[in-house]
Amino acid sequence: MNINKYIKNKRAKVAFFSLCFMLILSLFAEIIANDKPIIVKYDGEYFFPIVKVYTDARFGGDFPTEANYKDSFIKENIEENGYMIMPVVPFSYNTVDYELNQPFPAPPSFRHWLGTDEEGRDIFARILYGVRLSFLFGLILTMLSSFIGISVGAVQGYFGGKTDIIFQRFIEIWEAMPQMFVLIIVASVFVPTFWTLLFILLLFSWSELTGLVRAEFLRARNFEYVKAARALGVSHFRIIWRHILPNALVTTITFVPFILAGSIVALTALDFLGLGLGAEYPSLGDLVRQGKDNLQAPWIGLSIFFILSILLTSLIFIGEGVRDAWDKRK
C-alpha cells in the first residue's frame, strides 16, 4: 500500500480523521455521558463510581443498594464531606430524566443538547454509546466473516477440482436461504443479544469475500513459484499462507471498509425492524424508528440521520482511499 497516495487523497484523509474522532469520543463515553460521577472524594477517600459500584450506605444513606448520585440526600452528604465531579453530560444512554418539566420527547436545550427520545432518555448519550456498540459489532462481524470467507476461498481456489465444485454448490445453496425469515424465527424464539445476533449474521455474511479470494487462488496456483514450491515438497498450508495469500489480500483488503459499513447498516436495519438488540442496548436503529414514529420531534430523525451519514460515508471514503492506494495503475 502506498501511504503517500492515501495521504494525497484529501477526501479519504478527512474521512479517516472524522471516523477516528467519533470513535475516540465513543470509547470515552462513560466519562463524557454518565449519571454517575467520575470521581468522588468522601471523608478523605477517593471513589470511582464509573468503574466500581458503591452502596447507598457508603455515602451516609440507609440502603445496601447502589447509590443514586442524583438523590438530594446523597449529594448533600458528599458535598458536606468532600466533592464529586460529574461528566459533561450527566445522563447515561438508559437514564430517564424524570426532572424534566415537559412531555417526552423534549426538544434540544442546555440540559439535553440533542433533546430526548420518546422515553425521556438523552439522545446525545444514546448516540455516543450507540456508535461504539455499532462499530464494535460491525468490526467483530467483519473480522470473523472475512477470516472464514478468505479461508474457504483459499481452499477452493488452491485445490480446485471436486473440492472447488462441492464448496461452490454448497455456497450457492447457502446464499439462497431466506436470511430475514431465519432472523424472524430466531427473534420469536429467543431474545436477541449481542452475541446471538452476531452469530446469526455471521452465518450469512462469511461468503462475501469467498469468490474474490477463490479467483485469486485459481489464478496464482499455476504460477511458476507455486509449482516450484510443490516440487520442493513444501506443504500445502505453507504455500497457501506464505506464497499465495499475501498476493490475494492485496485486492481483498480494499473491500473490508465496505463490508464494515454493510455490517453496521445490517445491525441498524434489524434494530429498526424490531428484530435486533433489546431495549437494554443503546441502539442507533431504535433512534431511526423513533424518528419515523415521532415526526413532530424532528430533532430525533435529524440527529441520527447526520450521525449515520457521517459514520457510513467516512467508511466508504476510507475504503475508496485504500483501494486507490493499492492500485498500481495509479
Contacts in CASP RR format, 6 or more apart in sequence:
PFRMAT RR
TARGET T0000
AUTHOR 0000-0000-0000
METHOD contacts of the structure
MODEL  1
MNINKYIKNKRAKVAFFSLCFMLILSLFAEIIANDKPIIVKYDGEYFFPI
VKVYTDARFGGDFPTEANYKDSFIKENIEENGYMIMPVVPFSYNTVDYEL
NQPFPAPPSFRHWLGTDEEGRDIFARILYGVRLSFLFGLILTMLSSFIGI
SVGAVQGYFGGKTDIIFQRFIEIWEAMPQMFVLIIVASVFVPTFWTLLFI
LLLFSWSELTGLVRAEFLRARNFEYVKAARALGVSHFRIIWRHILPNALV
TTITFVPFILAGSIVALTALDFLGLGLGAEYPSLGDLVRQGKDNLQAPWI
GLSIFFILSILLTSLIFIGEGVRDAWDKRK
1 322 0 8 1.000
1 325 0 8 1.000
1 326 0 8 1.000
2 325 0 8 1.000
2 326 0 8 1.000
3 325 0 8 1.000
5 321 0 8 1.000
5 324 0 8 1.000
5 325 0 8 1.000
5 330 0 8 1.000
6 12 0 8 1.000
6 13 0 8 1.000
6 321 0 8 1.000
6 322 0 8 1.000
6 324 0 8 1.000
6 325 0 8 1.000
7 13 0 8 1.000
9 320 0 8 1.000
9 321 0 8 1.000
9 324 0 8 1.000
9 325 0 8 1.000
11 317 0 8 1.000
11 320 0 8 1.000
11 321 0 8 1.000
12 317 0 8 1.000
12 318 0 8 1.000
12 319 0 8 1.000
12 320 0 8 1.000
12 321 0 8 1.000
12 322 0 8 1.000
12 324 0 8 1.000
14 317 0 8 1.000
15 313 0 8 1.000
15 314 0 8 1.000
15 315 0 8 1.000
15 316 0 8 1.000
15 317 0 8 1.000
15 318 0 8 1.000
16 314 0 8 1.000
16 318 0 8 1.000
18 310 0 8 1.000
18 314 0 8 1.000
19 311 0 8 1.000
19 314 0 8 1.000
19 315 0 8 1.000
19 318 0 8 1.000
22 131 0 8 1.000
22 310 0 8 1.000
22 311 0 8 1.000
22 314 0 8 1.000
23 131 0 8 1.000
23 132 0 8 1.000
23 135 0 8 1.000
25 32 0 8 1.000
25 128 0 8 1.000
25 131 0 8 1.000
26 128 0 8 1.000
26 129 0 8 1.000
26 130 0 8 1.000
26 131 0 8 1.000
26 132 0 8 1.000
26 135 0 8 1.000
27 132 0 8 1.000
29 93 0 8 1.000
29 125 0 8 1.000
29 128 0 8 1.000
29 129 0 8 1.000
29 132 0 8 1.000
30 50 0 8 1.000
30 87 0 8 1.000
31 38 0 8 1.000
31 50 0 8 1.000
31 87 0 8 1.000
32 87 0 8 1.000
32 88 0 8 1.000
32 89 0 8 1.000
32 128 0 8 1.000
33 87 0 8 1.000
33 88 0 8 1.000
33 89 0 8 1.000
33 91 0 8 1.000
33 92 0 8 1.000
33 93 0 8 1.000
33 122 0 8 1.000
33 124 0 8 1.000
33 125 0 8 1.000
33 128 0 8 1.000
33 129 0 8 1.000
34 50 0 8 1.000
34 86 0 8 1.000
34 87 0 8 1.000
34 89 0 8 1.000
34 90 0 8 1.000
34 91 0 8 1.000
34 92 0 8 1.000
35 69 0 8 1.000
35 70 0 8 1.000
35 90 0 8 1.000
35 91 0 8 1.000
35 92 0 8 1.000
35 95 0 8 1.000
36 49 0 8 1.000
36 50 0 8 1.000
36 69 0 8 1.000
36 92 0 8 1.000
37 49 0 8 1.000
37 50 0 8 1.000
37 69 0 8 1.000
37 84 0 8 1.000
37 85 0 8 1.000
37 86 0 8 1.000
37 87 0 8 1.000
38 48 0 8 1.000
38 49 0 8 1.000
38 50 0 8 1.000
38 85 0 8 1.000
38 86 0 8 1.000
38 87 0 8 1.000
39 46 0 8 1.000
39 47 0 8 1.000
39 48 0 8 1.000
39 84 0 8 1.000
39 85 0 8 1.000
40 46 0 8 1.000
40 47 0 8 1.000
40 48 0 8 1.000
40 49 0 8 1.000
40 54 0 8 1.000
40 59 0 8 1.000
40 69 0 8 1.000
40 78 0 8 1.000
40 83 0 8 1.000
40 84 0 8 1.000
40 85 0 8 1.000
41 47 0 8 1.000
41 82 0 8 1.000
41 83 0 8 1.000
41 84 0 8 1.000
42 58 0 8 1.000
42 59 0 8 1.000
42 77 0 8 1.000
42 78 0 8 1.000
42 81 0 8 1.000
42 82 0 8 1.000
43 81 0 8 1.000
43 82 0 8 1.000
44 81 0 8 1.000
44 82 0 8 1.000
47 54 0 8 1.000
47 58 0 8 1.000
49 67 0 8 1.000
49 69 0 8 1.000
53 66 0 8 1.000
54 66 0 8 1.000
54 67 0 8 1.000
55 63 0 8 1.000
55 64 0 8 1.000
55 65 0 8 1.000
55 66 0 8 1.000
55 67 0 8 1.000
56 62 0 8 1.000
56 63 0 8 1.000
56 64 0 8 1.000
56 65 0 8 1.000
56 66 0 8 1.000
56 67 0 8 1.000
56 68 0 8 1.000
56 74 0 8 1.000
57 63 0 8 1.000
57 64 0 8 1.000
58 67 0 8 1.000
59 67 0 8 1.000
59 74 0 8 1.000
59 77 0 8 1.000
59 78 0 8 1.000
60 74 0 8 1.000
60 77 0 8 1.000
61 67 0 8 1.000
61 73 0 8 1.000
61 74 0 8 1.000
61 77 0 8 1.000
67 74 0 8 1.000
68 74 0 8 1.000
69 75 0 8 1.000
69 78 0 8 1.000
69 84 0 8 1.000
69 86 0 8 1.000
70 90 0 8 1.000
75 84 0 8 1.000
78 84 0 8 1.000
89 113 0 8 1.000
89 122 0 8 1.000
89 124 0 8 1.000
89 125 0 8 1.000
89 128 0 8 1.000
91 97 0 8 1.000
91 112 0 8 1.000
91 121 0 8 1.000
91 122 0 8 1.000
91 125 0 8 1.000
92 125 0 8 1.000
92 129 0 8 1.000
93 121 0 8 1.000
93 122 0 8 1.000
93 125 0 8 1.000
93 126 0 8 1.000
93 128 0 8 1.000
93 129 0 8 1.000
93 130 0 8 1.000
93 282 0 8 1.000
94 121 0 8 1.000
94 280 0 8 1.000
94 282 0 8 1.000
95 121 0 8 1.000
95 122 0 8 1.000
95 125 0 8 1.000
96 119 0 8 1.000
96 120 0 8 1.000
96 121 0 8 1.000
97 106 0 8 1.000
97 111 0 8 1.000
97 112 0 8 1.000
97 116 0 8 1.000
97 120 0 8 1.000
97 121 0 8 1.000
97 122 0 8 1.000
100 106 0 8 1.000
100 111 0 8 1.000
100 112 0 8 1.000
100 116 0 8 1.000
100 120 0 8 1.000
104 116 0 8 1.000
104 117 0 8 1.000
104 118 0 8 1.000
104 119 0 8 1.000
104 120 0 8 1.000
105 115 0 8 1.000
105 116 0 8 1.000
105 117 0 8 1.000
105 118 0 8 1.000
105 120 0 8 1.000
105 290 0 8 1.000
105 294 0 8 1.000
105 297 0 8 1.000
105 299 0 8 1.000
105 300 0 8 1.000
106 112 0 8 1.000
106 115 0 8 1.000
106 116 0 8 1.000
106 120 0 8 1.000
107 115 0 8 1.000
107 297 0 8 1.000
107 299 0 8 1.000
108 114 0 8 1.000
108 115 0 8 1.000
108 299 0 8 1.000
109 115 0 8 1.000
112 122 0 8 1.000
112 123 0 8 1.000
112 124 0 8 1.000
113 124 0 8 1.000
114 122 0 8 1.000
114 123 0 8 1.000
114 124 0 8 1.000
114 127 0 8 1.000
114 299 0 8 1.000
114 303 0 8 1.000
115 122 0 8 1.000
115 123 0 8 1.000
115 124 0 8 1.000
115 299 0 8 1.000
115 300 0 8 1.000
116 122 0 8 1.000
116 123 0 8 1.000
117 123 0 8 1.000
117 126 0 8 1.000
117 287 0 8 1.000
117 290 0 8 1.000
117 300 0 8 1.000
118 290 0 8 1.000
118 293 0 8 1.000
118 294 0 8 1.000
118 297 0 8 1.000
118 300 0 8 1.000
123 287 0 8 1.000
123 299 0 8 1.000
123 300 0 8 1.000
123 303 0 8 1.000
123 304 0 8 1.000
124 303 0 8 1.000
125 282 0 8 1.000
126 282 0 8 1.000
126 283 0 8 1.000
126 287 0 8 1.000
127 284 0 8 1.000
127 287 0 8 1.000
127 303 0 8 1.000
127 304 0 8 1.000
127 307 0 8 1.000
129 282 0 8 1.000
130 282 0 8 1.000
130 283 0 8 1.000
130 284 0 8 1.000
131 284 0 8 1.000
131 307 0 8 1.000
131 311 0 8 1.000
133 194 0 8 1.000
133 277 0 8 1.000
133 281 0 8 1.000
133 282 0 8 1.000
133 283 0 8 1.000
134 264 0 8 1.000
134 267 0 8 1.000
134 268 0 8 1.000
134 284 0 8 1.000
134 311 0 8 1.000
135 264 0 8 1.000
135 311 0 8 1.000
137 194 0 8 1.000
137 197 0 8 1.000
137 198 0 8 1.000
137 263 0 8 1.000
137 264 0 8 1.000
137 267 0 8 1.000
138 260 0 8 1.000
138 263 0 8 1.000
138 264 0 8 1.000
138 267 0 8 1.000
139 260 0 8 1.000
139 263 0 8 1.000
140 198 0 8 1.000
141 198 0 8 1.000
141 201 0 8 1.000
141 202 0 8 1.000
141 205 0 8 1.000
141 263 0 8 1.000
142 256 0 8 1.000
142 259 0 8 1.000
142 260 0 8 1.000
142 263 0 8 1.000
144 198 0 8 1.000
144 202 0 8 1.000
144 206 0 8 1.000
145 202 0 8 1.000
145 205 0 8 1.000
145 206 0 8 1.000
145 208 0 8 1.000
145 209 0 8 1.000
145 259 0 8 1.000
145 263 0 8 1.000
146 208 0 8 1.000
146 209 0 8 1.000
146 252 0 8 1.000
146 256 0 8 1.000
146 259 0 8 1.000
148 202 0 8 1.000
148 206 0 8 1.000
149 206 0 8 1.000
149 207 0 8 1.000
149 208 0 8 1.000
149 209 0 8 1.000
149 210 0 8 1.000
149 213 0 8 1.000
150 209 0 8 1.000
150 210 0 8 1.000
150 213 0 8 1.000
150 245 0 8 1.000
150 248 0 8 1.000
150 249 0 8 1.000
150 252 0 8 1.000
152 167 0 8 1.000
152 171 0 8 1.000
152 206 0 8 1.000
152 207 0 8 1.000
152 210 0 8 1.000
152 213 0 8 1.000
153 167 0 8 1.000
153 209 0 8 1.000
153 210 0 8 1.000
153 211 0 8 1.000
153 213 0 8 1.000
153 214 0 8 1.000
153 217 0 8 1.000
154 213 0 8 1.000
154 214 0 8 1.000
154 217 0 8 1.000
154 240 0 8 1.000
154 244 0 8 1.000
154 245 0 8 1.000
154 248 0 8 1.000
155 163 0 8 1.000
155 167 0 8 1.000
155 240 0 8 1.000
156 163 0 8 1.000
156 164 0 8 1.000
156 167 0 8 1.000
156 168 0 8 1.000
156 210 0 8 1.000
156 211 0 8 1.000
156 214 0 8 1.000
156 217 0 8 1.000
157 164 0 8 1.000
157 213 0 8 1.000
157 214 0 8 1.000
157 215 0 8 1.000
157 217 0 8 1.000
157 218 0 8 1.000
157 221 0 8 1.000
158 217 0 8 1.000
158 221 0 8 1.000
158 236 0 8 1.000
158 239 0 8 1.000
158 240 0 8 1.000
158 244 0 8 1.000
159 236 0 8 1.000
160 218 0 8 1.000
160 221 0 8 1.000
164 214 0 8 1.000
164 218 0 8 1.000
171 207 0 8 1.000
171 210 0 8 1.000
174 204 0 8 1.000
174 207 0 8 1.000
175 204 0 8 1.000
175 207 0 8 1.000
177 204 0 8 1.000
179 204 0 8 1.000
182 200 0 8 1.000
182 203 0 8 1.000
182 204 0 8 1.000
183 200 0 8 1.000
183 270 0 8 1.000
183 275 0 8 1.000
183 276 0 8 1.000
184 275 0 8 1.000
186 192 0 8 1.000
186 196 0 8 1.000
186 200 0 8 1.000
187 274 0 8 1.000
187 275 0 8 1.000
187 276 0 8 1.000
190 196 0 8 1.000
191 278 0 8 1.000
192 270 0 8 1.000
192 275 0 8 1.000
192 276 0 8 1.000
192 277 0 8 1.000
192 278 0 8 1.000
193 277 0 8 1.000
193 278 0 8 1.000
194 277 0 8 1.000
194 281 0 8 1.000
197 267 0 8 1.000
197 270 0 8 1.000
197 276 0 8 1.000
197 277 0 8 1.000
201 263 0 8 1.000
201 266 0 8 1.000
201 267 0 8 1.000
205 259 0 8 1.000
205 263 0 8 1.000
205 266 0 8 1.000
208 255 0 8 1.000
208 259 0 8 1.000
209 252 0 8 1.000
209 255 0 8 1.000
209 259 0 8 1.000
212 251 0 8 1.000
212 252 0 8 1.000
212 255 0 8 1.000
213 248 0 8 1.000
213 252 0 8 1.000
216 244 0 8 1.000
216 247 0 8 1.000
216 248 0 8 1.000
216 251 0 8 1.000
216 252 0 8 1.000
217 240 0 8 1.000
217 244 0 8 1.000
217 248 0 8 1.000
220 226 0 8 1.000
220 244 0 8 1.000
220 247 0 8 1.000
220 248 0 8 1.000
221 244 0 8 1.000
225 243 0 8 1.000
226 239 0 8 1.000
226 243 0 8 1.000
226 244 0 8 1.000
229 238 0 8 1.000
229 239 0 8 1.000
229 243 0 8 1.000
230 239 0 8 1.000
250 326 0 8 1.000
251 326 0 8 1.000
253 322 0 8 1.000
253 326 0 8 1.000
254 319 0 8 1.000
254 322 0 8 1.000
254 323 0 8 1.000
254 326 0 8 1.000
256 319 0 8 1.000
257 315 0 8 1.000
257 316 0 8 1.000
257 318 0 8 1.000
257 319 0 8 1.000
257 322 0 8 1.000
258 315 0 8 1.000
258 316 0 8 1.000
258 319 0 8 1.000
260 315 0 8 1.000
261 312 0 8 1.000
261 315 0 8 1.000
261 316 0 8 1.000
264 311 0 8 1.000
264 312 0 8 1.000
264 315 0 8 1.000
265 312 0 8 1.000
267 276 0 8 1.000
267 277 0 8 1.000
267 284 0 8 1.000
267 285 0 8 1.000
268 283 0 8 1.000
268 284 0 8 1.000
268 285 0 8 1.000
268 288 0 8 1.000
268 308 0 8 1.000
269 285 0 8 1.000
270 276 0 8 1.000
270 277 0 8 1.000
271 277 0 8 1.000
271 283 0 8 1.000
271 284 0 8 1.000
271 285 0 8 1.000
271 286 0 8 1.000
271 288 0 8 1.000
271 289 0 8 1.000
272 285 0 8 1.000
272 286 0 8 1.000
272 288 0 8 1.000
272 289 0 8 1.000
274 289 0 8 1.000
276 283 0 8 1.000
277 283 0 8 1.000
279 286 0 8 1.000
284 304 0 8 1.000
284 307 0 8 1.000
284 308 0 8 1.000
285 304 0 8 1.000
287 300 0 8 1.000
287 301 0 8 1.000
287 303 0 8 1.000
287 304 0 8 1.000
288 301 0 8 1.000
288 304 0 8 1.000
288 308 0 8 1.000
290 300 0 8 1.000
290 301 0 8 1.000
291 297 0 8 1.000
291 300 0 8 1.000
291 301 0 8 1.000
291 304 0 8 1.000
292 301 0 8 1.000
294 300 0 8 1.000
324 330 0 8 1.000
END
